[in-house]
Amino acid sequence: MKWIYLAPHLDDAAYSCGGRIWEQTRKGDIVEVWTLFAGDPPEGPLPPFAEIMHMIWETGRDAFSIRRAEDETACRILGAIPVHFPFADCIYRRNSASGEPLVQFKEDLSAPYTPAEVPLLQGIIATLQSRLPPDVLLACPLALGSHRDHQLTRAAAEALHRPLRYYADYPYSEETDDLPQWIQPGWEAEPIPLSDAGIRAWQAAIAAHSSQLSSFWISREEMETAIAAHAHTVAGNTLWASMPSSE
């Protein structure tokens, strides 16, 4: 059996599905992690918010080459195959008409994607249509937290009109108590028991994204405690299967 996990960013599959992916590869499944917004920053001056993120990550302008290397390490821990696409993270994108950055403040990260981003969405859809084999199981984020890149990833997946598995975006899933409202009638829950070894691999895969840890946790120990608890929740060990609309 072959799986493809669509991830908006280079840490999202490890954060949200690391334990499940490890369990799948250990039983012989082939798992690929396709990260959409994994491209390098564009040439020229960067938006101020992107510069701030580079300082927080302690990466400088090499942020995404560093992050791609982190993802390769994380996927190796999980037994998965990383595939990186060249689309730019929203922190780098600008309004094509005004030239203004799309993300100027933290709140802009969770704003709905704009009409100016529809060509980007169409490009993602076309790329996926050209590269996805017909016989894979495809998983995508629910877009909990409404991060605009997560919204675009889900929208692109749904535009393919294929059966999908949805995963709960972590750590955004910890910040909401309305997960049931995101699950549509008729979707089938597919929980998977996570072993102690699978949880340890999950923790190690997240730790491999070392530039990102400080964005969510005070220390690696705090992250490991959080994952150990999250692994036993519905959000932490379940996918939801849907069939495409007949429209």
N, C-alpha and C positions, 0 to 999 in steps of 0.2 A: 504494500500500500504506500502511496506517495502523497505527502502533504505539502502544501505551500501556505505559509503564514505571511500575509501582507502586513507589513509594519510601516507606520508613518515615518518613524525615526529609528536611529541605529540602536536604541536601547529598548524599544517598545516590546519586541517579541520576548526578550529575556525577562523584562519586568513582568509582563502580563501572563506569559505562557511557559516560562522556563522549566517548571517542574513537569508539565504535561509533555513538552517536547522531549525532555530527557527520557521519560517513560516510553514514549513512542519509539525513539531511536533504539532504545535498549531491547525492544521486542522485535526489531528488524524493519520498522517503517523507515522510508526515506523522507526526510524533512528538509525542506528548503525555507529559508527566511528571506523574503524579498522586501528590502527596505527601499521605499520610494524616494524620500527626501534625504538623500545621502550625498548630494553633490557638493562640490567645493564652492566657497563664496565667489560671487562674480568679481570681475576685475573692477578696480576703481574704489572710491570711498565707500565704506560700509555704513549702514544705518547705525545711529548711536546705540539703539537697543542691542544690536548684534555685537557691537564693541563691548558693551557691558557684560553680555553673556560670555564672550571670550575671556574677559577678566575673571569672571566667576569660575569658569572651567579651567582657567590657567593654561590655556592652549594657544592664545594668540590667533593669528590668521590661519594657522595650520589646523584649526579645530576639527575639520571634517576628515582630514587624512588620519589624524590621531583617533578620532571616533570610529572610523572604519576599521582601523587596526584593533581597537577595543572589541568591536563587534565580531571580528574574525576569531579573537580569543574566546569570547563568550560562546559563539556557535561551536567552536571546537570542544569546549567543555560539555555542551549539550548534545554533541554528535550531529549537529545540523550543518547544512551547507549555506553559507551567506551569499546573497546576490544583491549587489548595490546598484541603484539607479541614480541618474545624474540630476534629478529634479532638486531645485533649491529649497531649503528650509524657509518657512515663512519669515523668519527673522531677517532674511536677506532680500525678500521680494519687495518690489515697489509697484505703485500704481502706474500702469503704462501711460496714462494720460498726463498725470500731474508730476510723476517722478517722486512723489512722497512715499516714504516707507509704509508698508501695510501695518507693521507692528511698531508703534512708537511708545506704547505703555504695556505693562503686563496684561492689562485687561483685554488688549487687542488680540492676544493669543487665542482667546476663546470667543471671539466675535464670529458671526457667520461669514463664510467665505463670500467674496464679492463678485459681481458680474465681471470685473476685470480679471478674475481668476478662472473663469469658465474656459478660456483657451488652454490654460494649464491642465484643468480637469480633462478636457477632451484629449490632450496629448497623453495623459496618463492612461486613459481608457484605451486609446489606440495602441499604446505600447503593450499594455497587458493583453489585449486581443491578439496581437501579433506573436506574443511569446508564450502565452499559457497553453500547455498541452491540454487535450480534452479530458484526460482520465485522471485528474488529480483531485484531491479534496482540498478545498480552498477556504481559508479562515481569514477573517478581517475584524477590525475593532468595532465595537458598538459605538464608539466615539463618546463614551462617558467623559465628562469634563468639557466637552464641546471644543477642544482644541481644533483650530481651523484645519491643520494638516490631518488630524484624525477624521474630521468631517469629510475632507476631500478623499481620503483613502476609502472610507465606507461608501461614499457616493460613486467612486470609480468601480468598486467591487460590485455594487448593486446594478450598475449600468451594463455589466457583462451578462446579466440574466442567466446566471448559473446557480446551482445549489451552493449555499454558503454555510459556513460555521462562523458564529460570532463569538468573540471573546471580550471579557470585561477589561477595560483599560485600567491598568494599575500604574501608579497609586491613586488615580482619580476615583476608582471604585471605592476607595476608603473614605472619600470625602462626600459621598452621596448615600442617602438611605432610600432612594427610589429606584433601585435596580429593577424590581419587578415591572415598573412602568416602561422600561426599555425593551422588555421581552414581549414579542408580538404573539397574539393568539395563534395556535397551531405550530409554534416552534417547539422542537423536541430537545429537551435537556440531555446532554451527553457528559455526565460526570466521569472522572477518572480518579481512582485512588492513587494518591501520591505516597511513595515509599520514603523512608528516612533518607535513603541515598539520593532519591530524586529531589528532595527538598534541599539537601546539601549542595547538589549540583546547581540547583536554581539560585541559591545564595551565592555560589561561586561565580556563576555567569553574570549576575548583577554586579558583583564586586569587580568583575573584569572591565566594566564601564566606569573606570575610576574617576574620569573627569566629571561624571554626572552625580556621583554620590552626594556631594554637599548640597545639591539642589533639593534633596528630599530628606536626608538623614544627617544627624550630627556625626555619626560614626558608622563603620562597618558593623559593629556589634548591634547598634540600634536597627540597622537594616535587616540583619539576620534574625533578630527577634521578631520584627514585623512580618517577615516572610514566613517564618515558622507558624505564626498565627494565621496569616492570610491563606496559607496552603490548605487549611481545613475549613474554609468558607466556600459557599456556593460560587462566589465570584472568582475564587482562587483555583477551583478545580473543575470547572464546568465550561463546556461549549454549548451553544444553542444552534441547532440545525434548522435551516429554513429552505423551502423550495422557491425558485424564482416565480415572479408574477407571470400570469399567462397573458398579460397585456402586451 
